[in-house]
Amino acid sequence: MTTAYDVPPGLLIERASALLKQAGTVSPPEWAPYVRTGVHTEKAPEGPEWWWTRLAAVLRKVYVLGPIGSERLAAEFGGKRDDGSAPYHPGRGSRAVIRECLQQLEVLGYVTKAEAKGRRVTPAGQKFLDNLSHQILLELAAKNPELTKYARAK
């Protein structure tokens, strides 16, 4: 069976974000156009689609690394903080964005709280990502020879 581990993350996140947006059950909060995504960024994201991309990326991270908390997810979505002439240091991503994404994924039923360990993916969330991974593998493995390395022998 194809899982989220078997396909490139970029393709999976792109397709999942399109499906989450198309479903229309969640929407970005009112502060989303103005918020920075972490201390390592200078401005808010420019594209209007960034919220669903982050939602899909958080779902995949919880699938792969779960159970995981908002603090560790913020570190995963962080980057290099530019302090001028000082050396670069790691900066964390916005925990407010992470928490809002996790809350919206809980409303969808894709993520649930683990006992004092953060969040983990539910069977519905696992089914969503696994089915999407299987579709990606079937559609693209024949067209793109690079993706054949992700195909498992059945």
C-alpha positions, -999 to +999 in steps of 0.1 A: +000+000+000+012+035-009+018+058+020+029+095+024+065+082+028+065+069-008+059+101-027+078+134-028+065+157-002+062+187-025+037+169-047+017+156-018+015+190-001+005+206-034-024+182-040-035+181-004-037+219-002-058+220-034-082+194-020-085+212+013-092+245-004-117+228-028-136+212+001-143+247+015-148+235+051-119+256+065-108+291+057-079+313+067-084+334+099-089+371+094-053+379+105-037+355+080-029+382+053-009+402+078+009+376+099+046+367+095+051+329+094+081+331+118+108+352+133+131+344+104+107+361+079+105+399+073+071+401+057+038+382+054+035+356+026+025+372-007+004+345-022-032+340-011-029+302-012-003+300+016-028+291+043-039+258+026-003+250+018+007+254+054-024+234+065-014+205+042+023+207+053+013+206+090-009+175+083+020+158+066+044+166+094+020+153+120+016+121+099+054+116+096+066+128+130+035+124+152+027+125+180+042+160+179+034+193+197+031+229+185+066+238+198+084+211+178+062+219+147+073+256+151+109+245+150+102+224+119+087+254+101+115+277+112+145+290+093+177+310+096+172+342+114+191+372+099+206+393+127+226+416+104+263+411+107+259+385+135+260+349+126+228+332+116+209+313+143+178+291+140+145+309+143+112+292+151+081+295+130+049+311+142+032+290+169-001+309+164-002+298+128+007+262+138-020+261+166-047+275+142-038+249+116-039+221+142-073+233+154-087+234+119-073+199+112-091+187+144-124+202+131-119+182+099-112+151+119-077+145+105-058+152+137-065+144+174-049+152+206-026+125+220-023+120+258+001+147+269+023+143+238+008+167+213-012+158+182-014+127+161-031+118+128-064+100+130-074+071+108-094+095+086-063+118+081-041+088+074-066+076+048-068+110+032-030+112+028-025+076+018-053+077-009-038+109-022-003+094-022-016+064-042-033+087-068-001+106-072+020+075-076-004+060-102-007+092-122+029+103-123+050+071-121+043+062-157+050+098-170+080+106-149+108+079-147+123+096-116+092+086-096+096+049-103+120+047-074+091+056-051+070+027-064+070-004-041+070-039-055+035-053-049 
